[in-house]
Amino acid sequence: MGYEEASQLDNELMGGKKINPNSQFNSNTLNEKIDSIASKDGKRVKDVVSFYVDYQKSIKNISKVVKKGGFASYIVGNRRVKDETLPTDEITREFFEDNGFKHIDTLVRNIPHKRMPARNSPTNVVGKLSTTMNHEYIVVMQKY
């Protein structure tokens, strides 16, 4: 794979192309979190917005191929950015509901044997720890 192909592939991954952080989503939950992160770090919020723009597009694409009465299940984790937990399980539900789905259930599972530590120090301030992802969420939706 050449450099141009690898560069193109990188831009096609979720969040690969940086987006204007003023984007608004059909998710009040996400919009509130973006505003909070933007007030703390104008650069980091671009990464968050870029990811969720692509994530929303992926859900829209899936929604087009699921037949009425069919199901979609997403397994997601709720990351922390700038001391804000991004509730991707709730955001996923809102994105699917905006595309003609109803929420069936969200199952929560512990991640018992993960490689990442349970807590870290993202600010590099001694003694200031933050939790990492310790649960995954299985969001089950049905198209109506």
Phi, psi and omega in degrees: 000127179281171182300315182297320179294317179295320179295318178297317179299316180300321180288344180270348178287157181300127178082006183291330180254121183289133186246152174302127184289001179274007178300141175248141182246161173276050179210106178299323179303310182292317181302320178295318180294320179297317178301318181294316180294320180299324180290342181260326186202102182294334179280314183295327181296332178296322178297316181296311181298317180300316178298311185288334173298313179292322180296317179297320177297320181295320179292322177298318179295316178297320182298331180289332185260346178280128181282159177305131182089349180281167184243154171225134178233130177240137174254119186228164174236151181259103182282164173246132176226123179052045178068016177246127174277125177269106184283077184298334176296316179290321180296320177300313178302312181296319178297316179292318179300325178292345180248025173087026178246158171244150182280127178264308181191156169235116180264139180248131177233142172289151173253089190285326188239050180275158182276335181283143178295155180293331178222152177217182179236080184294338180271351184061022174268125183302128177086348179265102183253155178225148179282152174254187180292118178245356180224153169240154186238130178254108184264119183251123182233154177228135179282134178247000000 
